């Protein structure tokens, strides 16, 4: 197998525990990658504002991917590439989410907007991204600035149905995929975690066969498809595991660190 030159990791459900903790095992594994001369970066459905806290403990020097890779920022969170959802498509997305009864959030580059401060997953998101939402009465003034729209719902089966309906509604004008069983993300068209992997590999002059990716959800499959080796977390669903080269332990049992042990043995 080709020696790995770059690792691209998902964040939630992969690098972090379910309580949004970066374990010492995970941090130590990244340090070992750096010591071995292997590049490391992260890509997530998270907004830009929710990723900065990981950069110092992981000593990340490469660009990172926010909003499922549709925004690429440097380690100071300054935009390198940024793409938006077309305003008409953003409105269509809001309509579909409303039909399915999901709580709706809209993210711009630097704000998290919601009409419902008491939404079921608002406390969870506040803890995860370490930011508070801005409460608005109308999303209309922000449609032209939408980096991501999220439907949040504890009804996982209904949200899965919503995912299918959303994909039909937006077609190729946006990307619609669940980042968690309770979050459906709508992001700009033509950009996903796979295109992020391609962009970073190209910037570094690294072959895609020299890239390892690791994740746990459907939105990670796009980067699995681009990389030479991929790891599904033990907490991933069976369909995600089936599409990965390897399956590691869960995020509660340092599955990320164990996967990096494998990466470091490839010579």
C-alpha positions in Angstrom: 0.0 0.0 0.0 1.2 3.6 -0.8 2.7 5.5 2.1 0.3 8.0 3.5 1.3 11.7 3.2 -1.9 13.4 4.3 -4.8 12.5 6.7 -8.1 14.3 6.5 -10.4 13.8 9.4 -14.1 14.4 10.2 -14.7 16.1 13.6 -17.9 15.1 15.3 -18.3 11.4 15.9 -14.7 10.9 14.8 -12.1 13.1 16.3 -14.4 14.1 19.3 -16.3 12.0 21.7 -20.1 12.2 22.0 -19.5 14.8 24.7 -17.4 16.9 22.2 -14.1 16.2 24.0 -10.8 15.9 22.2 -9.1 13.0 24.0 -5.4 12.9 24.8 -5.2 9.8 22.7 -6.5 11.6 19.7 -4.3 14.7 20.3 -1.2 12.4 20.8 -2.0 10.5 17.6 -2.0 13.8 15.6 1.3 14.8 17.2 2.8 11.5 16.0 1.5 12.2 12.5 3.3 15.6 12.5 6.5 13.9 13.8 6.3 11.4 11.0 6.0 14.2 8.4 2.4 13.3 7.6 0.1 16.3 6.9 -3.1 16.6 9.0 -6.3 18.6 8.6 -10.0 18.5 9.4 -13.2 18.9 7.4 -16.6 19.1 9.0 -20.2 20.1 8.5 -19.5 22.6 11.4 -19.5 26.3 10.7 -16.2 28.1 10.6 -16.8 29.6 14.0 -17.2 26.1 15.5 -13.8 24.8 14.4 -11.2 27.2 15.7 -10.9 25.6 19.2 -9.3 22.5 17.6 -6.5 24.3 15.7 -4.1 25.0 18.7 -4.3 21.6 20.4 -3.8 19.8 17.1 -1.2 22.2 15.8 -3.0 22.5 12.4 -1.1 24.5 9.9 -3.0 23.4 6.7 -6.3 24.9 5.5 -9.4 23.4 7.1 -12.8 22.7 5.6 -16.0 24.1 7.1 -19.6 23.6 6.0 -18.8 20.1 4.5 -15.8 21.6 2.7 -17.7 24.3 0.8 -15.7 26.9 2.7 -12.0 26.5 3.1 -10.2 28.7 5.6 -6.7 29.1 6.9 -5.7 28.3 10.5 -6.7 31.9 11.4 -10.2 31.2 10.0 -9.7 33.6 7.2 -11.4 32.5 3.9 -9.3 30.8 1.3 -12.3 29.7 -0.8 -15.9 30.3 0.0 -19.1 29.3 -1.7 -22.8 30.1 -1.0 -26.1 28.4 -1.5 -28.1 30.3 -4.2 -30.8 32.4 -2.5 -33.7 30.7 -4.4 -32.4 27.3 -3.4 -32.0 28.4 0.2 -35.7 29.4 0.2 -36.7 26.1 -1.3 -34.7 24.3 1.4 -36.5 26.2 4.1 -39.8 25.3 2.6 -38.9 21.5 2.5 -37.7 21.6 6.1 -40.8 23.4 7.2 -43.0 20.7 5.5 -41.2 18.0 7.6 -41.4 19.9 10.8 -37.7 20.2 11.4 -36.2 23.0 13.4 -34.3 25.3 11.0 -31.0 27.0 11.4 -29.1 29.2 8.8 -25.4 29.7 9.0 -23.5 32.6 7.4 -19.7 32.8 7.5 -19.8 34.3 11.0 -23.3 33.8 12.4 -25.7 31.0 13.5 -29.3 32.2 13.0 -32.4 30.6 14.3 -36.0 31.6 14.7 -36.5 29.2 17.7 -34.2 29.8 20.7 -35.9 26.9 22.4 -35.2 24.3 19.7 -34.5 20.8 20.9 -30.9 20.8 19.7 -30.0 24.4 20.3 -28.2 23.6 23.7 -26.4 20.8 22.0 -25.1 23.0 19.2 -24.1 25.8 21.6 -22.0 23.3 23.5 -20.6 21.8 20.3 -19.5 24.9 18.5 -19.0 27.1 21.6 -21.1 29.9 20.2 -24.6 31.3 20.8 -27.2 31.7 18.0 -28.6 35.0 16.8 -32.4 35.0 17.1 -34.2 36.4 14.1 -37.9 36.5 13.1 -37.2 36.1 9.4 -34.5 34.3 7.4 -35.2 36.4 4.2 -32.6 39.1 4.8 -29.9 36.4 5.1 -30.7 34.1 2.2 -28.1 35.6 0.0 -25.4 34.9 2.6 -26.3 31.3 3.4 -23.2 29.0 3.8 -25.3 26.2 5.3 -28.9 25.5 6.2 -29.6 22.8 8.8 -32.8 20.9 9.7 -32.6 19.5 13.2 -34.9 16.8 14.4 -34.9 13.9 16.9 -37.2 11.9 14.6 -34.4 10.2 12.7 -36.7 8.2 10.4 -38.6 11.4 9.4 -35.3 13.3 8.8 -34.1 10.5 6.6 -37.3 10.9 4.6 -36.7 14.6 4.5 -33.2 14.0 3.2 -34.6 12.2 0.1 -37.2 14.9 -0.4 -34.6 17.6 -0.1 -32.3 16.0 -2.6 -35.1 15.8 -5.0 -36.1 19.5 -4.4 -32.6 20.9 -4.7 -31.2 18.6 -7.4 -27.7 19.7 -8.4 -28.3 23.2 -7.1 -27.1 22.2 -3.6 -25.8 19.3 -1.6 -28.2 17.8 0.9 -27.0 15.1 3.3 -27.2 14.2 7.0 -24.2 14.9 9.1 -25.8 13.3 12.1 -28.9 11.2 12.5 -30.5 14.4 13.8 -29.0 17.0 11.4 -29.7 17.4 7.7 -27.3 19.8 6.1 -27.8 21.8 2.9 -24.6 23.2 1.5 -23.5 24.9 -1.7 -23.5 22.9 -5.0 -20.5 21.1 -6.3 -18.6 21.1 -3.1 -18.4 18.4 -0.5 -15.8 16.6 1.7 -14.5 14.8 -1.4 -13.8 18.1 -3.3 -12.1 19.4 -0.2 -9.8 16.3 -0.1 -9.0 16.9 -3.8 -8.2 20.6 -3.2 -5.9 20.1 -0.2 -4.1 17.2 -1.9 -3.6 19.3 -5.0 -2.3 22.3 -2.9 0.2 19.9 -1.3 1.2 18.1 -4.4 0.1 14.9 -2.9 -1.5 12.0 -4.9 -5.0 11.0 -3.8 -3.6 7.5 -3.2 -1.4 9.0 -0.5 -4.4 10.4 1.4 -6.2 8.7 4.3 -9.6 9.8 5.4 -11.7 9.0 8.5 -15.3 9.6 9.4 -18.6 8.2 10.6 -21.5 9.6 8.6 -23.0 9.7 5.1 -21.4 13.1 4.4 -18.0 11.4 4.8 -18.5 9.0 2.0 -17.6 11.6 -0.6 -14.1 11.8 0.9 -13.8 8.0 1.3 -14.4 7.8 -2.4 -11.4 10.1 -3.2 -8.8 8.8 -0.8 -6.4 5.9 -1.1 -7.4 4.5 2.3 -10.5 5.3 4.4 -11.5 4.4 8.0 -15.1 4.2 9.2 -15.6 4.7 12.9 -17.0 1.9 15.0 -20.0 4.1 15.7 -20.8 4.5 12.0 -23.8 2.9 10.4 -23.3 -0.3 8.5 -23.7 1.4 5.1 -20.8 3.8 6.0 -18.7 0.9 7.3 -19.2 -1.0 4.0 -17.8 1.8 2.0 -14.6 2.2 4.0 -11.3 0.4 3.6 -11.1 -0.3 7.3 -13.3 -0.1 10.4 -11.8 1.2 13.6 -13.1 1.4 17.2 -15.8 3.9 18.2 -15.2 7.5 19.1 -15.8 6.6 22.8 -12.9 4.1 22.6 -10.2 6.2 20.8 -11.1 4.8 17.4 -9.4 7.8 15.7 -6.1 7.1 17.6 -6.2 3.4 16.7 -6.8 4.2 13.0 -3.8 6.5 13.1 -1.7 3.7 14.4 -2.5 1.8 11.2 -1.6 4.9 9.1 1.7 5.2 10.8 2.6 1.6 10.0 2.1 2.1 6.2 5.5 2.5 4.6 
